[in-house]
Amino acid sequence: MPHVTEEIWSNLSARNARLIVSPWPQADTRFAADANALERVQDAAAIFRRSGLRVNLSDDEERIFQAVVKPERMKIEAISIEAETGRLNSEIARCEKMLSNPSFVERARAEVVGAEREKLARYRRELDALSG
């Protein structure tokens, strides 16, 4: 794969150096506002794959969801929204309990604490997506 990538890079216009020694591209600040544009679609896909429940999305988001997830091909038995909401609430409670324990936060590795914080944020986003 690195050889193919290098070959493609060398055939692009305005490439003066090989890819392996080229500087990492800088983020274009014009698109900073759109950095999390697909977060709702990603959350909707995760919810659907896990529970079979559909989240209300805008037309563009729904188009992307349909193209990526292809729900008509999946054989998922939907669980009730109450069951999924209950599961998310219990996961949120579990994360909040862990993160409110000073002993856990102080003794656990930073990566573990960070992962729990990310899970908590994801569970809250998914709960919001199901509620809205």
Protein Blocks (a to p, Z undefined) as FASTA:
>chain_A
ZZmmmmmmmmpghiabdfklpccddddfklmmmmmmmmmmmmmmmmmmmnopacdddfkl
mmmmmmmnommlpccddddfklmmmmmmmmmmmmmmmmmmmklmmmpcfklmmmmmmmmm
mmmmmmmmmmZZ
